[in-house]
Amino acid sequence: MTGATTGTRAEIHHEHRDVTGGWLRPAVFGAMDGLVSNFALIAGVAGGTAETRIVALAGIAGLAAGAFSMAGGEYVSVASQRELAQAEIAVERRELERHPEAEEAELAQMYEQRGVDPETAREVARQISRNPDEALAVHTRAELGVDPDDLPSPVLAAVSSFLSFSLGALVPLLPYLLGVRGLWISAAVSMVALFVAGAVVSRVTARSWWFSGLRQLLVGAVAAALTWGLGSLIGTGGL
């Protein structure tokens, strides 16, 4: 039996993972940043002094400083990115208003470069250009790589960075806040958390969960060991 296939839905036989990582990527990496940096800071201070109160104070300061720094940096970065995107979108909007024929021809040329035959490309461009909002969205996605209706929020980015960093930085600090003395309990909790965080990252990579977990554990352990050694040298030298 033969017939037109117009209107039929294509069957999807495979699915792809989100290669950008979605919300999971910045959340997990923010938490790992807080975990590694505060674990290393606490280890360095603990290497220089046995005073639990001083180690805990350093951990609290590291959590606060890191979280506010991450939030401020993320806010400025995303706000700057958003402002630049908005400025370029405004340029594209003016061009569509002033030179609609030229923009339609440009859109047709983009489709031709993607393998669409010239006649079909011109027809697609013509139909898209009938709706100014849709034409703007198509042009900005193709030329700028952004969606004018889905620009990142600097406030949301700042709050997310603050919370994820704070959560990670709290892990090595928590045993000290609960009255536990000595670095080893904090180190054990931190290394378990490092492995778990690394295993979670495997959801947005092609690596196995155990490889990602062990890699993150190794990175955090080396950072903490080096700062502990530095703290021990400084503490021994009496600086």
C-alpha positions in Angstrom: 0.0 0.0 0.0 1.3 3.4 -0.9 0.1 6.8 0.2 1.1 10.2 1.5 2.8 10.3 4.8 1.8 13.9 5.5 0.6 14.2 9.1 2.1 11.0 10.4 4.2 11.1 13.5 7.7 9.7 13.3 8.6 6.9 15.6 11.4 7.6 18.0 13.6 4.6 18.6 16.2 6.1 20.9 16.6 8.8 23.5 19.5 11.0 24.4 20.7 12.1 27.8 20.7 15.9 28.5 24.3 16.7 27.5 24.2 20.0 29.3 23.4 18.3 32.6 20.4 20.5 33.2 19.9 21.6 36.8 21.9 18.6 38.1 25.2 19.7 36.8 25.6 23.2 38.5 24.0 21.9 41.7 26.3 18.9 42.1 29.5 20.8 41.0 28.6 23.7 43.3 28.3 21.3 46.2 31.5 19.5 45.3 33.3 22.9 45.1 32.1 23.7 48.6 33.0 20.2 49.9 36.5 20.1 48.4 37.5 23.7 49.3 36.2 23.6 52.9 37.5 20.0 53.5 40.9 21.2 52.4 40.6 24.4 54.5 39.7 22.5 57.6 42.4 20.0 57.0 45.0 22.7 56.6 43.9 24.5 59.8 43.7 21.2 61.7 47.3 20.4 60.5 48.5 23.6 62.2 46.6 23.4 65.4 44.7 20.9 67.6 42.3 23.6 68.9 38.9 22.4 67.8 37.3 25.8 68.2 39.8 27.4 65.8 39.2 24.7 63.3 35.5 25.1 63.5 35.7 28.8 63.2 37.9 28.5 60.1 35.3 26.1 58.6 32.4 28.5 59.3 34.4 31.3 57.8 35.3 29.2 54.8 31.6 28.2 54.2 30.4 31.8 54.5 33.1 33.4 52.4 32.9 30.7 49.7 29.1 30.7 49.5 28.9 34.6 49.3 31.8 34.6 46.8 30.2 32.0 44.6 26.8 33.7 44.7 28.2 37.1 43.9 30.4 35.8 41.1 27.5 33.8 39.6 25.2 36.8 39.8 27.5 39.1 38.0 28.5 36.5 35.4 24.9 35.5 34.6 23.7 39.1 34.7 26.4 40.2 32.3 25.6 37.3 30.0 21.9 38.1 30.1 22.5 41.8 29.4 24.7 41.0 26.4 22.1 38.6 25.0 19.4 41.1 25.4 21.4 43.8 23.6 22.1 41.4 20.7 18.4 40.3 20.6 17.4 44.0 20.4 19.8 44.4 17.4 18.2 41.4 15.7 14.7 42.7 16.4 15.6 46.1 14.8 17.0 44.4 11.7 13.8 42.3 11.3 11.8 45.5 11.5 13.9 47.6 9.2 15.0 44.9 6.7 12.5 42.1 6.7 13.3 40.9 3.2 17.0 40.7 3.9 16.5 38.8 7.1 14.1 36.4 5.4 16.8 35.8 2.7 19.4 35.3 5.4 17.1 32.7 7.1 16.6 30.9 3.8 20.3 30.8 3.2 20.9 29.2 6.7 18.5 26.4 5.8 20.2 25.9 2.5 23.5 25.6 4.3 22.0 22.8 6.4 21.1 20.8 3.2 17.6 22.0 2.5 17.0 22.6 -1.2 16.7 26.3 -2.2 13.0 26.4 -3.0 12.0 24.6 0.2 14.3 26.8 2.2 12.8 30.0 0.8 9.3 28.7 1.5 10.2 27.7 5.1 11.8 31.1 5.7 8.7 32.9 4.2 6.3 31.1 6.5 8.4 31.6 9.6 8.8 35.3 8.8 5.1 35.9 8.8 5.2 35.7 12.6 7.6 38.4 13.9 8.0 36.7 17.3 8.8 33.3 15.8 11.2 34.9 13.3 13.0 36.6 16.1 13.2 33.4 18.1 14.5 31.4 15.1 17.1 34.0 14.2 18.4 34.4 17.7 18.7 30.7 18.3 20.5 30.2 15.0 22.8 33.3 15.2 23.3 33.7 19.0 22.6 30.3 20.4 20.0 31.7 22.9 16.3 31.6 23.4 14.9 35.1 23.9 12.1 33.6 26.0 14.4 31.5 28.2 17.3 33.7 29.3 19.1 32.7 32.5 18.1 34.4 35.7 21.0 35.9 37.7 19.1 35.8 41.0 18.2 32.1 40.5 21.8 31.4 39.6 23.1 33.2 42.6 20.7 31.5 45.1 21.4 28.1 43.6 25.2 28.6 43.8 24.9 29.9 47.4 22.8 26.9 48.6 24.7 24.2 46.7 28.1 25.5 47.9 26.9 25.9 51.5 25.5 22.3 51.5 28.9 20.9 50.3 30.9 23.1 52.7 28.8 22.0 55.6 29.7 18.3 55.3 33.3 18.5 56.6 32.3 21.2 59.2 29.3 19.3 60.6 31.3 16.9 62.9 33.0 19.8 64.5 29.7 21.6 65.1 28.4 18.5 66.8 31.3 18.5 69.2 33.5 15.8 67.6 37.2 16.3 68.2 39.9 15.4 65.7 40.1 15.6 61.9 39.6 11.9 61.1 35.8 11.9 61.6 35.5 14.9 59.4 37.8 13.4 56.8 35.9 10.1 56.8 32.5 11.9 56.3 34.0 14.1 53.6 35.5 11.2 51.7 32.2 9.4 51.7 30.4 12.5 50.5 33.1 13.0 47.8 32.6 9.5 46.4 28.8 9.9 46.4 29.0 13.3 44.7 31.3 11.9 42.1 29.0 8.9 41.5 26.1 11.4 41.0 28.1 13.2 38.4 28.3 10.0 36.3 24.6 10.8 35.4 25.9 13.6 33.2 29.0 11.9 31.9 29.8 8.7 30.0 31.8 7.3 32.9 30.7 4.6 35.3 29.5 5.6 38.7 32.4 4.0 40.5 35.1 5.6 38.3 33.5 9.1 38.8 33.2 8.5 42.5 36.8 7.3 42.9 38.1 10.2 40.8 36.3 12.8 42.9 37.4 11.1 46.1 41.1 11.1 44.9 40.9 14.8 43.9 39.4 15.8 47.3 41.8 13.6 49.3 44.9 15.0 47.5 43.7 18.6 48.0 43.1 18.0 51.7 46.4 16.1 52.2 48.4 18.9 50.6 46.8 21.6 52.7 47.1 19.5 55.9 50.8 19.1 55.1 51.2 22.8 54.6 49.3 23.6 57.8 51.5 21.2 59.7 54.6 22.9 58.4 53.4 26.3 59.3 52.2 25.1 62.7 55.5 23.5 63.4 57.4 26.6 62.3 55.3 28.7 64.7 54.1 31.2 62.0 
